[in-house]
Each structure stands twice: as C-alpha cells, then as structure tokens.
Amino acid sequence: MGESGPIRVVVAKPGLDGHDRGIKLIARALRDAGMEVVYTGLHQTPEQIVATAVQEDADALGLSILSGAHNTLFARVIELLREQNAADITVFGGGIIPEDDIPPLRELGVAAIFTPGAPTGEVVEWVRAHARTPTTPNP
C-alpha cells in the first residue's frame, strides 16, 4: 500500500454512463487526503481502465457506474486484472447499484461498494485501510 509514496488510486467511469459528478467528488476527496489520483474520464472500456491501472501502478481502482451495466463491466475489469497479473489492485465501486447486486459483485472480487450518500470521509478511510491488500468485503 503506497510503499514508495502516497497511495495511488485510479478512478474510472466504465461504459456509456455520462454522469460524473460522484466520481469527481470521490477523486477530489482522495486527492485532498494526500493520495495520488488518476481520473480516466468518461466512456472508458474495461480494457482502457485496466491498462491505465497497470501503467499507473495503482494501489486501488475505483469504478463508478449509474447505467445499470455494473455486473457486466465490473466483472470484465476484474477478469482483465487477473489476466494482467494485477489482481492485487484493490477494486471498489460506487454508484446506483441495487442492494441485491452487491453480494455477487463482492464474490467477483469487488472489495467494497459505496452507494449514493456514502460520506466521502468513509470512502477515504476505506481506501487507506484496504489499498493493495487482499480483496475482502467491507462489513
């Protein structure tokens, strides 16, 4: 976890979702907490997101989605991280994700899901505690 400096976090908007207010708030909160943050921008493919996370030597990867394609897109990101031998990058997500979808996403390897209204301080503390550790669900 940030062994050679600050925690490095890549945050991304996979798919066709064009709403980025939440991810920008999280990116700013992480940055203000002293982390290095790379925001990939809108409309990123899982391949682009994973390439950025690997290239940036990310300690954590945050995915934000509101389009309803979270099951497919998050699964593809996890699959690609494993293929790139980068499964040690802690993946967390946020956005409009139904409660029923959260347990299957955690089983896939998404370590935490933050839904609308989650305090930014909670996200910051979670990232500090879990970046580059084995993915275990948050309580």
Disulfide bonds with the S-S distance in Angstrom:
none
